[in-house]
Amino acid sequence: MGFLLPSIRRAWKSVEVPKGYLAVYVGEKKKRFLIPLSYLNQPLFQDLLSQAEEEFGYHHPMGGLTIPCSDDVFKHITHCLSGQ
């Protein structure tokens, strides 16, 4: 499993999600990232969740949480959150 940033992980063909993390899919290619659960309480991340709700609703065919933004935007937001 490779690390992109200290606080997020890009999941490499792994089905298992470690305790304390959540798998999300990002970008057009639906890359899978593991984020700390603590991000769910952050206003920046809650904005992403609201966008996901508006775009996909609560039922999505992938079965996972999909974030409707580019990889670069997602990485920038998680980088900002990792500094808090």
mmCIF file of the N, C-alpha and C atoms, coordinates in Angstrom:
data_MODEL
# 
_entry.id   MODEL 
# 
loop_
_atom_site.group_PDB 
_atom_site.id 
_atom_site.type_symbol 
_atom_site.label_atom_id 
_atom_site.label_alt_id 
_atom_site.label_comp_id 
_atom_site.label_asym_id 
_atom_site.label_entity_id 
_atom_site.label_seq_id 
_atom_site.pdbx_PDB_ins_code 
_atom_site.Cartn_x 
_atom_site.Cartn_y 
_atom_site.Cartn_z 
_atom_site.occupancy 
_atom_site.B_iso_or_equiv 
_atom_site.pdbx_formal_charge 
_atom_site.auth_seq_id 
_atom_site.auth_comp_id 
_atom_site.auth_asym_id 
_atom_site.auth_atom_id 
_atom_site.pdbx_PDB_model_num 
ATOM 1   N N  . MET A 1 1  ? 0.841   -1.162 0.000   1.00 0.00 ? 1  MET A N  1 
ATOM 2   C CA . MET A 1 1  ? 0.000   0.000  0.000   1.00 0.00 ? 1  MET A CA 1 
ATOM 3   C C  . MET A 1 1  ? 0.891   1.232  0.000   1.00 0.00 ? 1  MET A C  1 
ATOM 4   N N  . GLY A 1 2  ? 0.714   2.134  -0.955  1.00 0.00 ? 2  GLY A N  1 
ATOM 5   C CA . GLY A 1 2  ? 1.525   3.335  -1.029  1.00 0.00 ? 2  GLY A CA 1 
ATOM 6   C C  . GLY A 1 2  ? 0.878   4.500  -0.319  1.00 0.00 ? 2  GLY A C  1 
ATOM 7   N N  . PHE A 1 3  ? 1.676   5.439  0.093   1.00 0.00 ? 3  PHE A N  1 
ATOM 8   C CA . PHE A 1 3  ? 1.189   6.620  0.771   1.00 0.00 ? 3  PHE A CA 1 
ATOM 9   C C  . PHE A 1 3  ? 1.339   7.825  -0.133  1.00 0.00 ? 3  PHE A C  1 
ATOM 10  N N  . LEU A 1 4  ? 0.265   8.602  -0.297  1.00 0.00 ? 4  LEU A N  1 
ATOM 11  C CA . LEU A 1 4  ? 0.332   9.831  -1.060  1.00 0.00 ? 4  LEU A CA 1 
ATOM 12  C C  . LEU A 1 4  ? 0.647   11.008 -0.152  1.00 0.00 ? 4  LEU A C  1 
ATOM 13  N N  . LEU A 1 5  ? -0.022  11.071 0.963   1.00 0.00 ? 5  LEU A N  1 
ATOM 14  C CA . LEU A 1 5  ? 0.164   12.107 1.959   1.00 0.00 ? 5  LEU A CA 1 
ATOM 15  C C  . LEU A 1 5  ? 0.190   11.425 3.316   1.00 0.00 ? 5  LEU A C  1 
ATOM 16  N N  . PRO A 1 6  ? 0.725   12.073 4.331   1.00 0.00 ? 6  PRO A N  1 
ATOM 17  C CA . PRO A 1 6  ? 0.793   11.426 5.637   1.00 0.00 ? 6  PRO A CA 1 
ATOM 18  C C  . PRO A 1 6  ? -0.557  10.961 6.172   1.00 0.00 ? 6  PRO A C  1 
ATOM 19  N N  . SER A 1 7  ? -1.646  11.661 5.824   1.00 0.00 ? 7  SER A N  1 
ATOM 20  C CA . SER A 1 7  ? -2.919  11.328 6.441   1.00 0.00 ? 7  SER A CA 1 
ATOM 21  C C  . SER A 1 7  ? -3.900  10.600 5.531   1.00 0.00 ? 7  SER A C  1 
ATOM 22  N N  . ILE A 1 8  ? -3.609  10.478 4.234   1.00 0.00 ? 8  ILE A N  1 
ATOM 23  C CA . ILE A 1 8  ? -4.488  9.708  3.372   1.00 0.00 ? 8  ILE A CA 1 
ATOM 24  C C  . ILE A 1 8  ? -3.684  8.615  2.695   1.00 0.00 ? 8  ILE A C  1 
ATOM 25  N N  . ARG A 1 9  ? -4.362  7.582  2.347   1.00 0.00 ? 9  ARG A N  1 
ATOM 26  C CA . ARG A 1 9  ? -3.704  6.466  1.687   1.00 0.00 ? 9  ARG A CA 1 
ATOM 27  C C  . ARG A 1 9  ? -4.438  6.140  0.399   1.00 0.00 ? 9  ARG A C  1 
ATOM 28  N N  . ARG A 1 10 ? -3.707  5.850  -0.606  1.00 0.00 ? 10 ARG A N  1 
ATOM 29  C CA . ARG A 1 10 ? -4.285  5.350  -1.848  1.00 0.00 ? 10 ARG A CA 1 
ATOM 30  C C  . ARG A 1 10 ? -4.306  3.847  -1.699  1.00 0.00 ? 10 ARG A C  1 
ATOM 31  N N  . ALA A 1 11 ? -5.484  3.258  -1.793  1.00 0.00 ? 11 ALA A N  1 
ATOM 32  C CA . ALA A 1 11 ? -5.640  1.824  -1.585  1.00 0.00 ? 11 ALA A CA 1 
ATOM 33  C C  . ALA A 1 11 ? -5.253  1.077  -2.862  1.00 0.00 ? 11 ALA A C  1 
ATOM 34  N N  . TRP A 1 12 ? -4.272  0.210  -2.774  1.00 0.00 ? 12 TRP A N  1 
ATOM 35  C CA . TRP A 1 12 ? -3.789  -0.555 -3.923  1.00 0.00 ? 12 TRP A CA 1 
ATOM 36  C C  . TRP A 1 12 ? -4.349  -1.958 -3.893  1.00 0.00 ? 12 TRP A C  1 
ATOM 37  N N  . LYS A 1 13 ? -5.457  -2.165 -4.576  1.00 0.00 ? 13 LYS A N  1 
ATOM 38  C CA . LYS A 1 13 ? -6.081  -3.477 -4.736  1.00 0.00 ? 13 LYS A CA 1 
ATOM 39  C C  . LYS A 1 13 ? -6.395  -4.143 -3.405  1.00 0.00 ? 13 LYS A C  1 
ATOM 40  N N  . SER A 1 14 ? -6.517  -3.388 -2.374  1.00 0.00 ? 14 SER A N  1 
ATOM 41  C CA . SER A 1 14 ? -6.827  -3.942 -1.067  1.00 0.00 ? 14 SER A CA 1 
ATOM 42  C C  . SER A 1 14 ? -8.313  -3.805 -0.813  1.00 0.00 ? 14 SER A C  1 
ATOM 43  N N  . VAL A 1 15 ? -8.927  -4.876 -0.338  1.00 0.00 ? 15 VAL A N  1 
ATOM 44  C CA . VAL A 1 15 ? -10.342 -4.846 -0.023  1.00 0.00 ? 15 VAL A CA 1 
ATOM 45  C C  . VAL A 1 15 ? -10.529 -4.427 1.435   1.00 0.00 ? 15 VAL A C  1 
ATOM 46  N N  . GLU A 1 16 ? -9.592  -4.741 2.270   1.00 0.00 ? 16 GLU A N  1 
ATOM 47  C CA . GLU A 1 16 ? -9.699  -4.477 3.692   1.00 0.00 ? 16 GLU A CA 1 
ATOM 48  C C  . GLU A 1 16 ? -9.402  -3.005 4.008   1.00 0.00 ? 16 GLU A C  1 
ATOM 49  N N  . VAL A 1 17 ? -10.249 -2.422 4.868   1.00 0.00 ? 17 VAL A N  1 
ATOM 50  C CA . VAL A 1 17 ? -10.058 -1.046 5.311   1.00 0.00 ? 17 VAL A CA 1 
ATOM 51  C C  . VAL A 1 17 ? -9.635  -1.095 6.775   1.00 0.00 ? 17 VAL A C  1 
ATOM 52  N N  . PRO A 1 18 ? -8.491  -0.518 7.107   1.00 0.00 ? 18 PRO A N  1 
ATOM 53  C CA . PRO A 1 18 ? -8.028  -0.546 8.498   1.00 0.00 ? 18 PRO A CA 1 
ATOM 54  C C  . PRO A 1 18 ? -8.990  0.189  9.428   1.00 0.00 ? 18 PRO A C  1 
ATOM 55  N N  . LYS A 1 19 ? -8.986  -0.203 10.666  1.00 0.00 ? 19 LYS A N  1 
ATOM 56  C CA . LYS A 1 19 ? -9.811  0.445  11.677  1.00 0.00 ? 19 LYS A CA 1 
ATOM 57  C C  . LYS A 1 19 ? -9.440  1.929  11.746  1.00 0.00 ? 19 LYS A C  1 
ATOM 58  N N  . GLY A 1 20 ? -10.478 2.785  11.812  1.00 0.00 ? 20 GLY A N  1 
ATOM 59  C CA . GLY A 1 20 ? -10.251 4.217  11.893  1.00 0.00 ? 20 GLY A CA 1 
ATOM 60  C C  . GLY A 1 20 ? -10.191 4.918  10.546  1.00 0.00 ? 20 GLY A C  1 
ATOM 61  N N  . TYR A 1 21 ? -10.388 4.181  9.451   1.00 0.00 ? 21 TYR A N  1 
ATOM 62  C CA . TYR A 1 21 ? -10.348 4.746  8.102   1.00 0.00 ? 21 TYR A CA 1 
ATOM 63  C C  . TYR A 1 21 ? -11.636 4.434  7.353   1.00 0.00 ? 21 TYR A C  1 
ATOM 64  N N  . LEU A 1 22 ? -11.877 5.201  6.304   1.00 0.00 ? 22 LEU A N  1 
ATOM 65  C CA . LEU A 1 22 ? -13.032 5.029  5.441   1.00 0.00 ? 22 LEU A CA 1 
ATOM 66  C C  . LEU A 1 22 ? -12.547 5.039  3.997   1.00 0.00 ? 22 LEU A C  1 
ATOM 67  N N  . ALA A 1 23 ? -13.055 4.137  3.185   1.00 0.00 ? 23 ALA A N  1 
ATOM 68  C CA . ALA A 1 23 ? -12.707 4.114  1.763   1.00 0.00 ? 23 ALA A CA 1 
ATOM 69  C C  . ALA A 1 23 ? -13.637 5.045  1.001   1.00 0.00 ? 23 ALA A C  1 
ATOM 70  N N  . VAL A 1 24 ? -13.062 5.892  0.149   1.00 0.00 ? 24 VAL A N  1 
ATOM 71  C CA . VAL A 1 24 ? -13.847 6.771  -0.724  1.00 0.00 ? 24 VAL A CA 1 
ATOM 72  C C  . VAL A 1 24 ? -13.292 6.646  -2.137  1.00 0.00 ? 24 VAL A C  1 
ATOM 73  N N  . TYR A 1 25 ? -14.149 6.915  -3.111  1.00 0.00 ? 25 TYR A N  1 
ATOM 74  C CA . TYR A 1 25 ? -13.756 6.875  -4.515  1.00 0.00 ? 25 TYR A CA 1 
ATOM 75  C C  . TYR A 1 25 ? -13.789 8.294  -5.055  1.00 0.00 ? 25 TYR A C  1 
ATOM 76  N N  . VAL A 1 26 ? -12.731 8.677  -5.778  1.00 0.00 ? 26 VAL A N  1 
ATOM 77  C CA . VAL A 1 26 ? -12.549 10.078 -6.187  1.00 0.00 ? 26 VAL A CA 1 
ATOM 78  C C  . VAL A 1 26 ? -12.204 10.163 -7.664  1.00 0.00 ? 26 VAL A C  1 
ATOM 79  N N  . GLY A 1 27 ? -12.727 11.202 -8.317  1.00 0.00 ? 27 GLY A N  1 
ATOM 80  C CA . GLY A 1 27 ? -12.364 11.501 -9.692  1.00 0.00 ? 27 GLY A CA 1 
ATOM 81  C C  . GLY A 1 27 ? -13.119 10.677 -10.718 1.00 0.00 ? 27 GLY A C  1 
ATOM 82  N N  . GLU A 1 28 ? -12.848 10.990 -11.976 1.00 0.00 ? 28 GLU A N  1 
ATOM 83  C CA . GLU A 1 28 ? -13.521 10.291 -13.073 1.00 0.00 ? 28 GLU A CA 1 
ATOM 84  C C  . GLU A 1 28 ? -13.181 8.812  -13.119 1.00 0.00 ? 28 GLU A C  1 
ATOM 85  N N  . LYS A 1 29 ? -11.953 8.475  -12.743 1.00 0.00 ? 29 LYS A N  1 
ATOM 86  C CA . LYS A 1 29 ? -11.528 7.072  -12.769 1.00 0.00 ? 29 LYS A CA 1 
ATOM 87  C C  . LYS A 1 29 ? -11.854 6.340  -11.480 1.00 0.00 ? 29 LYS A C  1 
ATOM 88  N N  . LYS A 1 30 ? -12.483 7.032  -10.551 1.00 0.00 ? 30 LYS A N  1 
ATOM 89  C CA . LYS A 1 30 ? -12.915 6.457  -9.266  1.00 0.00 ? 30 LYS A CA 1 
ATOM 90  C C  . LYS A 1 30 ? -11.761 5.776  -8.526  1.00 0.00 ? 30 LYS A C  1 
ATOM 91  N N  . LYS A 1 31 ? -10.692 6.549  -8.325  1.00 0.00 ? 31 LYS A N  1 
ATOM 92  C CA . LYS A 1 31 ? -9.563  6.034  -7.541  1.00 0.00 ? 31 LYS A CA 1 
ATOM 93  C C  . LYS A 1 31 ? -9.998  5.878  -6.096  1.00 0.00 ? 31 LYS A C  1 
ATOM 94  N N  . ARG A 1 32 ? -9.552  4.823  -5.475  1.00 0.00 ? 32 ARG A N  1 
ATOM 95  C CA . ARG A 1 32 ? -9.937  4.524  -4.097  1.00 0.00 ? 32 ARG A CA 1 
ATOM 96  C C  . ARG A 1 32 ? -8.880  5.068  -3.137  1.00 0.00 ? 32 ARG A C  1 
ATOM 97  N N  . PHE A 1 33 ? -9.339  5.853  -2.165  1.00 0.00 ? 33 PHE A N  1 
ATOM 98  C CA . PHE A 1 33 ? -8.477  6.405  -1.127  1.00 0.00 ? 33 PHE A CA 1 
ATOM 99  C C  . PHE A 1 33 ? -9.017  6.004  0.236   1.00 0.00 ? 33 PHE A C  1 
ATOM 100 N N  . LEU A 1 34 ? -8.133  5.873  1.199   1.00 0.00 ? 34 LEU A N  1 
ATOM 101 C CA . LEU A 1 34 ? -8.520  5.636  2.581   1.00 0.00 ? 34 LEU A CA 1 
ATOM 102 C C  . LEU A 1 34 ? -8.269  6.920  3.352   1.00 0.00 ? 34 LEU A C  1 
ATOM 103 N N  . ILE A 1 35 ? -9.310  7.406  4.011   1.00 0.00 ? 35 ILE A N  1 
ATOM 104 C CA . ILE A 1 35 ? -9.188  8.645  4.777   1.00 0.00 ? 35 ILE A CA 1 
ATOM 105 C C  . ILE A 1 35 ? -9.481  8.359  6.246   1.00 0.00 ? 35 ILE A C  1 
ATOM 106 N N  . PRO A 1 36 ? -8.882  9.130  7.143   1.00 0.00 ? 36 PRO A N  1 
ATOM 107 C CA . PRO A 1 36 ? -9.190  8.964  8.568   1.00 0.00 ? 36 PRO A CA 1 
ATOM 108 C C  . PRO A 1 36 ? -10.646 9.346  8.843   1.00 0.00 ? 36 PRO A C  1 
ATOM 109 N N  . LEU A 1 37 ? -11.305 8.627  9.722   1.00 0.00 ? 37 LEU A N  1 
ATOM 110 C CA . LEU A 1 37 ? -12.689 8.934  10.076  1.00 0.00 ? 37 LEU A CA 1 
ATOM 111 C C  . LEU A 1 37 ? -12.839 10.332 10.658  1.00 0.00 ? 37 LEU A C  1 
ATOM 112 N N  . SER A 1 38 ? -11.786 10.853 11.242  1.00 0.00 ? 38 SER A N  1 
ATOM 113 C CA . SER A 1 38 ? -11.841 12.191 11.839  1.00 0.00 ? 38 SER A CA 1 
ATOM 114 C C  . SER A 1 38 ? -12.168 13.266 10.804  1.00 0.00 ? 38 SER A C  1 
ATOM 115 N N  . TYR A 1 39 ? -11.916 13.012 9.521   1.00 0.00 ? 39 TYR A N  1 
ATOM 116 C CA . TYR A 1 39 ? -12.228 13.976 8.479   1.00 0.00 ? 39 TYR A CA 1 
ATOM 117 C C  . TYR A 1 39 ? -13.732 14.217 8.353   1.00 0.00 ? 39 TYR A C  1 
ATOM 118 N N  . LEU A 1 40 ? -14.536 13.261 8.760   1.00 0.00 ? 40 LEU A N  1 
ATOM 119 C CA . LEU A 1 40 ? -15.987 13.381 8.609   1.00 0.00 ? 40 LEU A CA 1 
ATOM 120 C C  . LEU A 1 40 ? -16.554 14.545 9.403   1.00 0.00 ? 40 LEU A C  1 
ATOM 121 N N  . ASN A 1 41 ? -15.875 14.987 10.438  1.00 0.00 ? 41 ASN A N  1 
ATOM 122 C CA . ASN A 1 41 ? -16.342 16.101 11.260  1.00 0.00 ? 41 ASN A CA 1 
ATOM 123 C C  . ASN A 1 41 ? -15.850 17.455 10.761  1.00 0.00 ? 41 ASN A C  1 
ATOM 124 N N  . GLN A 1 42 ? -15.002 17.479 9.760   1.00 0.00 ? 42 GLN A N  1 
ATOM 125 C CA . GLN A 1 42 ? -14.405 18.718 9.272   1.00 0.00 ? 42 GLN A CA 1 
ATOM 126 C C  . GLN A 1 42 ? -15.319 19.406 8.246   1.00 0.00 ? 42 GLN A C  1 
ATOM 127 N N  . PRO A 1 43 ? -15.528 20.731 8.388   1.00 0.00 ? 43 PRO A N  1 
ATOM 128 C CA . PRO A 1 43 ? -16.405 21.451 7.452   1.00 0.00 ? 43 PRO A CA 1 
ATOM 129 C C  . PRO A 1 43 ? -16.002 21.305 5.978   1.00 0.00 ? 43 PRO A C  1 
ATOM 130 N N  . LEU A 1 44 ? -14.702 21.325 5.675   1.00 0.00 ? 44 LEU A N  1 
ATOM 131 C CA . LEU A 1 44 ? -14.270 21.145 4.277   1.00 0.00 ? 44 LEU A CA 1 
ATOM 132 C C  . LEU A 1 44 ? -14.731 19.803 3.720   1.00 0.00 ? 44 LEU A C  1 
ATOM 133 N N  . PHE A 1 45 ? -14.581 18.760 4.520   1.00 0.00 ? 45 PHE A N  1 
ATOM 134 C CA . PHE A 1 45 ? -14.974 17.435 4.047   1.00 0.00 ? 45 PHE A CA 1 
ATOM 135 C C  . PHE A 1 45 ? -16.494 17.298 4.010   1.00 0.00 ? 45 PHE A C  1 
ATOM 136 N N  . GLN A 1 46 ? -17.187 17.944 4.938   1.00 0.00 ? 46 GLN A N  1 
ATOM 137 C CA . GLN A 1 46 ? -18.645 17.912 4.924   1.00 0.00 ? 46 GLN A CA 1 
ATOM 138 C C  . GLN A 1 46 ? -19.197 18.579 3.670   1.00 0.00 ? 46 GLN A C  1 
ATOM 139 N N  . ASP A 1 47 ? -18.497 19.594 3.163   1.00 0.00 ? 47 ASP A N  1 
ATOM 140 C CA . ASP A 1 47 ? -18.893 20.198 1.887   1.00 0.00 ? 47 ASP A CA 1 
ATOM 141 C C  . ASP A 1 47 ? -18.791 19.184 0.749   1.00 0.00 ? 47 ASP A C  1 
ATOM 142 N N  . LEU A 1 48 ? -17.724 18.387 0.758   1.00 0.00 ? 48 LEU A N  1 
ATOM 143 C CA . LEU A 1 48 ? -17.583 17.335 -0.262  1.00 0.00 ? 48 LEU A CA 1 
ATOM 144 C C  . LEU A 1 48 ? -18.708 16.311 -0.146  1.00 0.00 ? 48 LEU A C  1 
ATOM 145 N N  . LEU A 1 49 ? -19.071 15.963 1.084   1.00 0.00 ? 49 LEU A N  1 
ATOM 146 C CA . LEU A 1 49 ? -20.162 15.011 1.293   1.00 0.00 ? 49 LEU A CA 1 
ATOM 147 C C  . LEU A 1 49 ? -21.493 15.566 0.795   1.00 0.00 ? 49 LEU A C  1 
ATOM 148 N N  . SER A 1 50 ? -21.709 16.858 0.990   1.00 0.00 ? 50 SER A N  1 
ATOM 149 C CA . SER A 1 50 ? -22.935 17.493 0.488   1.00 0.00 ? 50 SER A CA 1 
ATOM 150 C C  . SER A 1 50 ? -22.977 17.461 -1.035  1.00 0.00 ? 50 SER A C  1 
ATOM 151 N N  . GLN A 1 51 ? -21.820 17.716 -1.666  1.00 0.00 ? 51 GLN A N  1 
ATOM 152 C CA . GLN A 1 51 ? -21.753 17.643 -3.129  1.00 0.00 ? 51 GLN A CA 1 
ATOM 153 C C  . GLN A 1 51 ? -22.039 16.229 -3.616  1.00 0.00 ? 51 GLN A C  1 
ATOM 154 N N  . ALA A 1 52 ? -21.513 15.248 -2.894  1.00 0.00 ? 52 ALA A N  1 
ATOM 155 C CA . ALA A 1 52 ? -21.758 13.849 -3.268  1.00 0.00 ? 52 ALA A CA 1 
ATOM 156 C C  . ALA A 1 52 ? -23.243 13.512 -3.151  1.00 0.00 ? 52 ALA A C  1 
ATOM 157 N N  . GLU A 1 53 ? -23.879 13.998 -2.101  1.00 0.00 ? 53 GLU A N  1 
ATOM 158 C CA . GLU A 1 53 ? -25.313 13.758 -1.918  1.00 0.00 ? 53 GLU A CA 1 
ATOM 159 C C  . GLU A 1 53 ? -26.111 14.389 -3.051  1.00 0.00 ? 53 GLU A C  1 
ATOM 160 N N  . GLU A 1 54 ? -25.768 15.631 -3.431  1.00 0.00 ? 54 GLU A N  1 
ATOM 161 C CA . GLU A 1 54 ? -26.478 16.315 -4.511  1.00 0.00 ? 54 GLU A CA 1 
ATOM 162 C C  . GLU A 1 54 ? -26.311 15.584 -5.840  1.00 0.00 ? 54 GLU A C  1 
ATOM 163 N N  . GLU A 1 55 ? -25.106 15.115 -6.099  1.00 0.00 ? 55 GLU A N  1 
ATOM 164 C CA . GLU A 1 55 ? -24.841 14.490 -7.396  1.00 0.00 ? 55 GLU A CA 1 
ATOM 165 C C  . GLU A 1 55 ? -25.336 13.053 -7.485  1.00 0.00 ? 55 GLU A C  1 
ATOM 166 N N  . PHE A 1 56 ? -25.131 12.267 -6.415  1.00 0.00 ? 56 PHE A N  1 
ATOM 167 C CA . PHE A 1 56 ? -25.423 10.837 -6.481  1.00 0.00 ? 56 PHE A CA 1 
ATOM 168 C C  . PHE A 1 56 ? -26.595 10.403 -5.611  1.00 0.00 ? 56 PHE A C  1 
ATOM 169 N N  . GLY A 1 57 ? -27.006 11.218 -4.665  1.00 0.00 ? 57 GLY A N  1 
ATOM 170 C CA . GLY A 1 57 ? -28.034 10.784 -3.725  1.00 0.00 ? 57 GLY A CA 1 
ATOM 171 C C  . GLY A 1 57 ? -27.437 9.775  -2.756  1.00 0.00 ? 57 GLY A C  1 
ATOM 172 N N  . TYR A 1 58 ? -28.284 8.977  -2.157  1.00 0.00 ? 58 TYR A N  1 
ATOM 173 C CA . TYR A 1 58 ? -27.808 8.009  -1.177  1.00 0.00 ? 58 TYR A CA 1 
ATOM 174 C C  . TYR A 1 58 ? -27.609 6.615  -1.763  1.00 0.00 ? 58 TYR A C  1 
ATOM 175 N N  . HIS A 1 59 ? -28.054 6.406  -2.981  1.00 0.00 ? 59 HIS A N  1 
ATOM 176 C CA . HIS A 1 59 ? -27.909 5.088  -3.617  1.00 0.00 ? 59 HIS A CA 1 
ATOM 177 C C  . HIS A 1 59 ? -27.002 5.228  -4.823  1.00 0.00 ? 59 HIS A C  1 
ATOM 178 N N  . HIS A 1 60 ? -25.849 4.620  -4.732  1.00 0.00 ? 60 HIS A N  1 
ATOM 179 C CA . HIS A 1 60 ? -24.889 4.724  -5.821  1.00 0.00 ? 60 HIS A CA 1 
ATOM 180 C C  . HIS A 1 60 ? -24.528 3.321  -6.273  1.00 0.00 ? 60 HIS A C  1 
ATOM 181 N N  . PRO A 1 61 ? -24.457 3.083  -7.581  1.00 0.00 ? 61 PRO A N  1 
ATOM 182 C CA . PRO A 1 61 ? -24.197 1.732  -8.090  1.00 0.00 ? 61 PRO A CA 1 
ATOM 183 C C  . PRO A 1 61 ? -22.862 1.130  -7.662  1.00 0.00 ? 61 PRO A C  1 
ATOM 184 N N  . MET A 1 62 ? -21.862 1.967  -7.319  1.00 0.00 ? 62 MET A N  1 
ATOM 185 C CA . MET A 1 62 ? -20.572 1.405  -6.912  1.00 0.00 ? 62 MET A CA 1 
ATOM 186 C C  . MET A 1 62 ? -20.642 0.813  -5.508  1.00 0.00 ? 62 MET A C  1 
ATOM 187 N N  . GLY A 1 63 ? -21.635 1.228  -4.741  1.00 0.00 ? 63 GLY A N  1 
ATOM 188 C CA . GLY A 1 63 ? -21.765 0.700  -3.395  1.00 0.00 ? 63 GLY A CA 1 
ATOM 189 C C  . GLY A 1 63 ? -20.865 1.382  -2.381  1.00 0.00 ? 63 GLY A C  1 
ATOM 190 N N  . GLY A 1 64 ? -20.040 2.316  -2.818  1.00 0.00 ? 64 GLY A N  1 
ATOM 191 C CA . GLY A 1 64 ? -19.133 3.026  -1.924  1.00 0.00 ? 64 GLY A CA 1 
ATOM 192 C C  . GLY A 1 64 ? -19.384 4.516  -1.986  1.00 0.00 ? 64 GLY A C  1 
ATOM 193 N N  . LEU A 1 65 ? -18.735 5.230  -1.123  1.00 0.00 ? 65 LEU A N  1 
ATOM 194 C CA . LEU A 1 65 ? -18.861 6.681  -1.091  1.00 0.00 ? 65 LEU A CA 1 
ATOM 195 C C  . LEU A 1 65 ? -17.994 7.280  -2.195  1.00 0.00 ? 65 LEU A C  1 
ATOM 196 N N  . THR A 1 66 ? -18.643 7.969  -3.129  1.00 0.00 ? 66 THR A N  1 
ATOM 197 C CA . THR A 1 66 ? -17.936 8.587  -4.248  1.00 0.00 ? 66 THR A CA 1 
ATOM 198 C C  . THR A 1 66 ? -17.932 10.093 -4.067  1.00 0.00 ? 66 THR A C  1 
ATOM 199 N N  . ILE A 1 67 ? -16.765 10.691 -4.159  1.00 0.00 ? 67 ILE A N  1 
ATOM 200 C CA . ILE A 1 67 ? -16.597 12.134 -4.008  1.00 0.00 ? 67 ILE A CA 1 
ATOM 201 C C  . ILE A 1 67 ? -16.488 12.748 -5.401  1.00 0.00 ? 67 ILE A C  1 
ATOM 202 N N  . PRO A 1 68 ? -17.415 13.661 -5.760  1.00 0.00 ? 68 PRO A N  1 
ATOM 203 C CA . PRO A 1 68 ? -17.431 14.228 -7.117  1.00 0.00 ? 68 PRO A CA 1 
ATOM 204 C C  . PRO A 1 68 ? -16.484 15.416 -7.287  1.00 0.00 ? 68 PRO A C  1 
ATOM 205 N N  . CYS A 1 69 ? -15.198 15.142 -7.285  1.00 0.00 ? 69 CYS A N  1 
ATOM 206 C CA . CYS A 1 69 ? -14.216 16.189 -7.565  1.00 0.00 ? 69 CYS A CA 1 
ATOM 207 C C  . CYS A 1 69 ? -12.992 15.528 -8.187  1.00 0.00 ? 69 CYS A C  1 
ATOM 208 N N  . SER A 1 70 ? -12.094 16.338 -8.675  1.00 0.00 ? 70 SER A N  1 
ATOM 209 C CA . SER A 1 70 ? -10.886 15.774 -9.286  1.00 0.00 ? 70 SER A CA 1 
ATOM 210 C C  . SER A 1 70 ? -9.940  15.261 -8.200  1.00 0.00 ? 70 SER A C  1 
ATOM 211 N N  . ASP A 1 71 ? -9.026  14.410 -8.599  1.00 0.00 ? 71 ASP A N  1 
ATOM 212 C CA . ASP A 1 71 ? -8.021  13.888 -7.666  1.00 0.00 ? 71 ASP A CA 1 
ATOM 213 C C  . ASP A 1 71 ? -7.216  15.026 -7.041  1.00 0.00 ? 71 ASP A C  1 
ATOM 214 N N  . ASP A 1 72 ? -6.855  16.012 -7.870  1.00 0.00 ? 72 ASP A N  1 
ATOM 215 C CA . ASP A 1 72 ? -6.043  17.130 -7.382  1.00 0.00 ? 72 ASP A CA 1 
ATOM 216 C C  . ASP A 1 72 ? -6.766  17.940 -6.314  1.00 0.00 ? 72 ASP A C  1 
ATOM 217 N N  . VAL A 1 73 ? -8.048  18.211 -6.524  1.00 0.00 ? 73 VAL A N  1 
ATOM 218 C CA . VAL A 1 73 ? -8.829  18.960 -5.538  1.00 0.00 ? 73 VAL A CA 1 
ATOM 219 C C  . VAL A 1 73 ? -8.940  18.152 -4.246  1.00 0.00 ? 73 VAL A C  1 
ATOM 220 N N  . PHE A 1 74 ? -9.202  16.856 -4.370  1.00 0.00 ? 74 PHE A N  1 
ATOM 221 C CA . PHE A 1 74 ? -9.316  15.993 -3.198  1.00 0.00 ? 74 PHE A CA 1 
ATOM 222 C C  . PHE A 1 74 ? -8.005  15.961 -2.409  1.00 0.00 ? 74 PHE A C  1 
ATOM 223 N N  . LYS A 1 75 ? -6.903  15.828 -3.107  1.00 0.00 ? 75 LYS A N  1 
ATOM 224 C CA . LYS A 1 75 ? -5.595  15.805 -2.450  1.00 0.00 ? 75 LYS A CA 1 
ATOM 225 C C  . LYS A 1 75 ? -5.313  17.129 -1.742  1.00 0.00 ? 75 LYS A C  1 
ATOM 226 N N  . HIS A 1 76 ? -5.685  18.236 -2.374  1.00 0.00 ? 76 HIS A N  1 
ATOM 227 C CA . HIS A 1 76 ? -5.478  19.545 -1.759  1.00 0.00 ? 76 HIS A CA 1 
ATOM 228 C C  . HIS A 1 76 ? -6.304  19.670 -0.481  1.00 0.00 ? 76 HIS A C  1 
ATOM 229 N N  . ILE A 1 77 ? -7.561  19.272 -0.534  1.00 0.00 ? 77 ILE A N  1 
ATOM 230 C CA . ILE A 1 77 ? -8.443  19.371 0.637   1.00 0.00 ? 77 ILE A CA 1 
ATOM 231 C C  . ILE A 1 77 ? -7.930  18.482 1.762   1.00 0.00 ? 77 ILE A C  1 
ATOM 232 N N  . THR A 1 78 ? -7.546  17.256 1.448   1.00 0.00 ? 78 THR A N  1 
ATOM 233 C CA . THR A 1 78 ? -7.056  16.370 2.502   1.00 0.00 ? 78 THR A CA 1 
ATOM 234 C C  . THR A 1 78 ? -5.715  16.853 3.054   1.00 0.00 ? 78 THR A C  1 
ATOM 235 N N  . HIS A 1 79 ? -4.917  17.496 2.207   1.00 0.00 ? 79 HIS A N  1 
ATOM 236 C CA . HIS A 1 79 ? -3.661  18.079 2.690   1.00 0.00 ? 79 HIS A CA 1 
ATOM 237 C C  . HIS A 1 79 ? -3.951  19.201 3.696   1.00 0.00 ? 79 HIS A C  1 
ATOM 238 N N  . CYS A 1 80 ? -4.952  20.026 3.385   1.00 0.00 ? 80 CYS A N  1 
ATOM 239 C CA . CYS A 1 80 ? -5.356  21.081 4.316   1.00 0.00 ? 80 CYS A CA 1 
ATOM 240 C C  . CYS A 1 80 ? -5.868  20.485 5.618   1.00 0.00 ? 80 CYS A C  1 
ATOM 241 N N  . LEU A 1 81 ? -6.638  19.418 5.533   1.00 0.00 ? 81 LEU A N  1 
ATOM 242 C CA . LEU A 1 81 ? -7.183  18.787 6.736   1.00 0.00 ? 81 LEU A CA 1 
ATOM 243 C C  . LEU A 1 81 ? -6.106  18.123 7.567   1.00 0.00 ? 81 LEU A C  1 
ATOM 244 N N  . SER A 1 82 ? -5.072  17.637 6.930   1.00 0.00 ? 82 SER A N  1 
ATOM 245 C CA . SER A 1 82 ? -4.008  16.952 7.683   1.00 0.00 ? 82 SER A CA 1 
ATOM 246 C C  . SER A 1 82 ? -3.215  17.922 8.549   1.00 0.00 ? 82 SER A C  1 
ATOM 247 N N  . GLY A 1 83 ? -3.264  19.219 8.215   1.00 0.00 ? 83 GLY A N  1 
ATOM 248 C CA . GLY A 1 83 ? -2.549  20.230 8.987   1.00 0.00 ? 83 GLY A CA 1 
ATOM 249 C C  . GLY A 1 83 ? -3.316  20.728 10.198  1.00 0.00 ? 83 GLY A C  1 
ATOM 250 N N  . GLN A 1 84 ? -4.575  20.332 10.315  1.00 0.00 ? 84 GLN A N  1 
ATOM 251 C CA . GLN A 1 84 ? -5.392  20.813 11.439  1.00 0.00 ? 84 GLN A CA 1 
ATOM 252 C C  . GLN A 1 84 ? -5.215  19.979 12.664  1.00 0.00 ? 84 GLN A C  1 
# 
